[in-house]
Amino acid sequence: MTTKAKLYIAMIAAVAAAVLAVVALRWNPENFLRFLLFFALAMVASAMKIRLPGFKTTISINFVFILIGIALFSFGETVLIGLGGALVQSLWKTQTRPKLVQVLFNATCLTVCTAAAFGASHGALAMLGLNSLAAMMVVGACVYVVLNTGLVSLVISLAEGHPLRDLWSSCYEWTFPYFLVGAAVAGLASVASHGSNLGVALPVVASMYFVYVYYRMHIVRVVLENISSVSREDQTTHAGASQGR
């Protein structure tokens, strides 16, 4: 890993540490049992992850619970949902044992993204004098998606030397449909909950599970098609070379 990548990760970690310090100072959950139930469901959702083609990273449906948390929970509670989800996503049933620096970056990245999405959505509505759940969800989702894909693409660019623009474009292309559906589900769930009834969280997990299965199958199909296409091109090239002889 390059020095620039290490410095970048250290900077993100410092920002995340400051966020967690704020969480610790202002921690005052309204209903701790309610939060624990929601947190447990979010961790289950974080275990449903998909590896993106060409990236050493995954996405999970924890994003949906982060958005619901922005609408229904406090800043500290929502940040902990993001942090806990990142740890589960990084450590649960991995193909290879993750490096400490990878776990650190994933945890700090989601902490920063969650905090920024919460702050931007609540701050924007307060500044404009609005009280719209739909507007809050839209702002939160946009900030989270752009920041998350940007931070991940930048660390890969610094570590491996690939062009940032190409990485960000590819990451955004793969994740946008998944995040879009997740944001829609989160918005519907937040409206249905009326701020107190978390029974709607179980149908959310069920519905997002089917989205997860479909999207995973879609990615596998695309990867297999690409492999098949490359194989056919190689066979054509070898056949042409044989005829040339």
Beta strands, then each sheet from edge to edge (+ up, - down):
strand 1: 49-51
strand 2: 58-60
sheet 1: 1+ 2-
end
